[in-house]
Protein backbone atom coordinates (compact mmCIF):
# COMPACT_ATOMS: atom_id res chain seq x y z
CA UNK A 1 0.00 0.00 0.00
CA UNK A 2 1.08 3.57 -0.45
CA UNK A 3 1.08 5.54 2.76
CA UNK A 4 1.18 9.28 2.51
CA UNK A 5 3.17 10.98 5.23
CA UNK A 6 3.25 14.69 5.82
CA UNK A 7 6.44 15.09 3.78
CA UNK A 8 6.65 12.17 1.34
CA UNK A 9 4.94 9.05 0.17
CA UNK A 10 6.35 5.87 1.62
CA UNK A 11 5.83 2.68 -0.23
CA UNK A 12 4.73 -0.56 1.43
CA UNK A 13 3.64 -3.87 -0.09
CA UNK A 14 2.33 -2.16 -3.24
CA UNK A 15 4.59 0.12 -5.18
CA UNK A 16 3.34 2.81 -7.48
CA UNK A 17 6.27 2.30 -9.82
CA UNK A 18 4.24 -0.01 -12.09
CA UNK A 19 1.30 2.39 -11.92
CA UNK A 20 3.66 5.27 -12.62
CA UNK A 21 5.14 3.47 -15.59
CA UNK A 22 1.71 2.61 -16.84
CA UNK A 23 0.80 6.27 -16.62
CA UNK A 24 4.01 7.22 -18.33
CA UNK A 25 3.14 4.70 -20.98
CA UNK A 26 -0.60 5.30 -21.13
CA UNK A 27 -1.63 8.86 -20.50
CA UNK A 28 0.20 10.69 -23.26
CA UNK A 29 -2.94 12.63 -24.13
CA UNK A 30 -4.12 13.20 -20.57
CA UNK A 31 -1.41 15.51 -19.29
CA UNK A 32 -0.54 12.86 -16.75
CA UNK A 33 2.35 11.85 -18.94
CA UNK A 34 5.08 13.42 -16.93
CA UNK A 35 4.71 16.64 -18.78
CA UNK A 36 6.39 18.07 -15.72
CA UNK A 37 9.88 16.84 -16.55
CA UNK A 38 11.91 19.96 -16.04
CA UNK A 39 15.61 20.72 -16.02
CA UNK A 40 15.30 22.37 -12.61
CA UNK A 41 19.00 23.02 -12.12
CA UNK A 42 19.55 24.36 -15.65
CA UNK A 43 22.40 21.97 -16.50
CA UNK A 44 20.93 21.08 -19.89
CA UNK A 45 19.73 17.58 -19.00
CA UNK A 46 16.87 15.94 -17.14
CA UNK A 47 18.72 14.08 -14.39
CA UNK A 48 17.61 10.95 -12.58
CA UNK A 49 16.86 13.13 -9.54
CA UNK A 50 14.63 15.38 -11.65
CA UNK A 51 12.82 12.37 -13.14
CA UNK A 52 12.35 10.89 -9.66
CA UNK A 53 10.98 14.21 -8.40
CA UNK A 54 8.51 14.26 -11.29
CA UNK A 55 7.57 10.65 -10.52
CA UNK A 56 7.03 11.51 -6.85
CA UNK A 57 4.79 14.41 -7.83
CA UNK A 58 2.91 12.10 -10.21
CA UNK A 59 2.44 9.53 -7.45
CA UNK A 60 1.17 12.17 -5.05
CA UNK A 61 -1.28 13.37 -7.70
CA UNK A 62 -2.50 9.83 -8.34
CA UNK A 63 -2.89 9.24 -4.62
CA UNK A 64 -4.89 12.45 -4.29
CA UNK A 65 -7.05 11.57 -7.28
CA UNK A 66 -7.75 7.92 -6.45
CA UNK A 67 -7.58 7.74 -2.64
CA UNK A 68 -11.32 8.21 -2.33
CA UNK A 69 -11.54 7.18 1.31
CA UNK A 70 -8.72 9.56 2.26
CA UNK A 71 -6.73 7.00 4.23
CA UNK A 72 -3.45 7.82 2.47
CA UNK A 73 -3.36 4.41 0.76
CA UNK A 74 -4.66 3.00 -2.49
CA UNK A 75 -6.92 0.06 -1.81
CA UNK A 76 -7.40 -2.68 -4.36
CA UNK A 77 -10.63 -1.01 -5.52
CA UNK A 78 -8.90 2.36 -5.85
CA UNK A 79 -6.05 0.79 -7.86
CA UNK A 80 -8.63 -0.90 -10.10
CA UNK A 81 -10.34 2.48 -10.65
CA UNK A 82 -7.00 3.98 -11.69
CA UNK A 83 -6.40 1.05 -14.03
CA UNK A 84 -9.87 1.40 -15.58
CA UNK A 85 -9.35 5.13 -16.13
CA UNK A 86 -5.96 4.43 -17.68
CA UNK A 87 -7.51 1.90 -20.07
CA UNK A 88 -10.28 4.34 -20.98
CA UNK A 89 -7.69 7.03 -21.72
CA UNK A 90 -5.70 4.59 -23.86
CA UNK A 91 -8.78 3.68 -25.85
CA UNK A 92 -9.81 7.30 -26.31
CA UNK A 93 -6.35 8.19 -27.55
CA UNK A 94 -5.33 5.17 -29.60
CA UNK A 95 -8.35 3.04 -30.59
CA UNK A 96 -8.32 4.20 -34.20
CA UNK A 97 -10.98 1.78 -35.40
CA UNK A 98 -13.30 2.39 -32.43
CA UNK A 99 -13.79 -1.29 -31.60
CA UNK A 100 -13.11 -0.83 -27.88
CA UNK A 101 -9.85 -2.79 -27.99
CA UNK A 102 -6.29 -1.90 -28.90
CA UNK A 103 -5.02 -3.99 -31.79
CA UNK A 104 -1.34 -4.79 -32.16
CA UNK A 105 -0.97 -1.91 -34.62
CA UNK A 106 -2.78 0.50 -32.27
CA UNK A 107 -0.58 -0.58 -29.34
CA UNK A 108 2.48 -0.05 -31.52
CA UNK A 109 1.24 3.42 -32.50
CA UNK A 110 0.61 4.20 -28.80
CA UNK A 111 4.10 3.04 -27.87
CA UNK A 112 5.64 5.12 -30.66
CA UNK A 113 3.63 8.16 -29.57
CA UNK A 114 4.72 7.75 -25.95
CA UNK A 115 8.34 7.28 -26.95
CA UNK A 116 8.24 10.44 -29.06
CA UNK A 117 6.65 12.40 -26.20
CA UNK A 118 9.29 11.19 -23.74
CA UNK A 119 12.08 11.97 -26.16
CA UNK A 120 10.69 15.46 -26.75
CA UNK A 121 10.84 16.12 -23.02
CA UNK A 122 14.35 14.71 -22.65
CA UNK A 123 15.59 16.76 -25.62
CA UNK A 124 16.22 19.80 -23.42
CA UNK A 125 18.11 21.77 -26.10
CA UNK A 126 15.33 20.96 -28.60
CA UNK A 127 17.68 20.01 -31.41
CA UNK A 128 15.58 16.98 -32.35
CA UNK A 129 18.09 14.50 -30.94
CA UNK A 130 18.29 13.07 -27.43
CA UNK A 131 22.02 13.06 -26.79
CA UNK A 132 23.69 10.53 -24.53
CA UNK A 133 23.90 13.22 -21.85
CA UNK A 134 20.21 14.11 -22.22
CA UNK A 135 19.18 10.44 -22.04
CA UNK A 136 21.50 9.47 -19.19
CA UNK A 137 19.06 10.37 -16.40
CA UNK A 138 16.29 8.31 -17.96
CA UNK A 139 18.69 5.39 -18.48
CA UNK A 140 19.81 5.64 -14.84
CA UNK A 141 16.22 5.56 -13.60
CA UNK A 142 15.37 2.61 -15.85
CA UNK A 143 18.41 0.62 -14.68
CA UNK A 144 17.68 1.44 -11.05
CA UNK A 145 14.13 0.14 -11.45
CA UNK A 146 15.35 -3.04 -13.15
CA UNK A 147 17.72 -3.65 -10.25
CA UNK A 148 15.00 -2.96 -7.68
CA UNK A 149 12.64 -5.30 -9.50
CA UNK A 150 15.25 -8.05 -9.38
CA UNK A 151 15.85 -7.46 -5.66
CA UNK A 152 12.12 -7.81 -4.95
CA UNK A 153 12.21 -11.21 -6.65
CA UNK A 154 9.86 -10.35 -9.49
CA UNK A 155 10.50 -11.77 -12.88
CA UNK A 156 13.48 -13.71 -14.07
CA UNK A 157 17.02 -12.47 -13.95
CA UNK A 158 18.99 -12.43 -17.14
CA UNK A 159 19.76 -15.95 -18.24
CA UNK A 160 17.17 -17.63 -16.00
CA UNK A 161 14.29 -19.54 -17.49
CA UNK A 162 11.22 -20.90 -15.87
CA UNK A 163 10.59 -24.60 -15.96
CA UNK A 164 7.50 -26.19 -17.35
CA UNK A 165 6.18 -28.88 -15.20
Buried (B, 14 or more C-beta within 10 A) or exposed (E): BBBBEEEEBEEEEBBBBEBBEBBBBBBBBBEBBBBBBEBEEEEEBBBBEBBBBBBBEBBBEBBEEBBEEEEBBBBEEBBEBBBEBBEEBBBEBBBEEEEEEBEEEBEEBBEEBBEEBBBEBBBBEEEEEBBEEBBBBBEBBBEEBEEEBEEEEEEEEEEEEEEEE
